[in-house]
Amino acid sequence: MADAITIRAATRGDAPVLCELLRQLGYPAEESEIPGRLEALANFPCAAAFVGTNGYGEVIGLATAHLFPSIHDNDPVAWLTTLVVLEDVRGAGIGSALVRYVEQWATRNGAKRISVTSGAQRTATHEFYLRRDYEKTGLRFTKKLGETAS
């Protein structure tokens, strides 16, 4: 199946399947929210949302990426910020194709390094990245803002 994958920019018309992909990733969203989110990415100085489609043109995967300037390096730092493939087609090379595409996008935009964060519970995902030459280099700490402390 990986041979029939086409990768393109995500569009407003992809909203229904993007909602399903985000739900499967654990980040449910309303279909009506997706166009605004895509517009926000498009308006960010260097961010992108890509979808992978099968031979029938159906969206089967999503990847988003950002580039940021950094004080600790002269080159921008790339972040793979979302990667998800529909559950029923996982393992067919779609995620790998999306990762390669994002890496190429990052390189074209001047990045010499790309990072990704992944929830501690996603052990299979960690193995996925390790098999693609990503190194485990640290931990992510998250704090929700704007909520009252308990």
N, C-alpha and C positions, 0 to 999 in steps of 0.2 A: 504493500500500500504506500510506502514512503516514496516510491517513484512517482506517484500521481499527485504529490502534494505541491500546491502552489501557495506562495506566501505573498500577501498584499497588505496594504494599510487597512485597518479596521474602519468601518463606516457606520453611520447612523442606522442603516438598514440591517446591520448585524446585531442590533440590540437584543432581539429575542434569544438568540443562541448565546450571546455574551452573558446574559442573565443566567442561563443554565450553566455555562462554564464557571462563572463566579460562584454560583450556588455549590457546584461540585467541589470547588476549591475551599469552600467554607466561608465565603464572603457574599451572602445573598444581597441582591440589589433589585430594585424595581426597574422594569424596562424603561420607564419614563426618565430614569436617572442617567441612563447610559449615554444619550447624546450629549448631555452637559459635561459628563466626565471625559468623553472623547474630545470635546471642544477645549476643555481645560488642558488636556495633554497637548493638543495641537498649539495652544497658545503659550505653553511653557517653552523657554528658550531652546531646549534640546531634549525632547521626549518623543516617544513614538509608541503606537499600539499596532501590532501586527496580528493578522489571523492566518492560520493555515487552513487551506481548503482541500477537499478531496477531488477526485476526477470528475465529480458531478457539480463542483462549485460550492458544495456545502461546507460551512465553517465547522471545523472539527478541533481547533486549538487556538489559543490566545497567548501572546507574549507582549509585555510592555517593558520599556527600557528608558532610562534617564541618563544624562551626562551632566556631571557637576564639576565646576572648577574646585581645586583643592589647594590648601595652603602647604601641604606636605609633599606636593609634586608639581612639576611644571605642566604636565599633561592632564587633561580632564580624566575623571574617574567615571567609568560606566557602571551602572547597576541594572541588572536584570530584575525587574520589580514584580513581574507576574509571569508565571508559566503554568498553563493548565491545558489538558487535552481531554476531550470527552471520554468518560469512563469506558465506553464500549469499544473504543479504538486505541486505548493505551497499549504501549508495547510494540507499536507498528512503525516506529521511527519518526512520528510527528513531532514529539517533544524535542528530539535530537535535531531535526531540521529547523525548528523554531529557534533553538539555542544557537545553532551555527549562523542563522540569519541575523540574530541580534548581535552576535560577536562581530560579524562582518560590518554591520551598521555602526557599531561602536568604533571599530578600527577606522572606517571611512570618516568618522567624526573626530578623529584624533586621539582616541583613548588607547592607552598601552596596557590597561588592566581592566578587568570586569569582575564585579562581585555580585553575589546573590545572597539573600538571607532566606532561611527556611525554618519553619517552626520545629521545635525540639521533638515533637511527636511524629514528624514526617521522616522516619528512618529510611524508607524506600527511596524517597526523594533525595536524601543525602547521598545514598549509594549511586543514584542516577548522576549526580553532579561529580562525584569522585571518579566515576568511570569516564567522564569527559574532561579529566585533568584539572578539575577545580580542587583547590586545597582547602582543608578546614583550617582557618587561620584565627578564629576568635569566636566570641559569643555575641549575641544581640541582646540588648536590654531595652525594654519598652515601658513607657509610662504613659498612661492616658492623661490628657490635659483637660482642664475645665471641669473636673468632677471634684466633689468635696471629699476630703480625706476621711477615711473611716477610723 
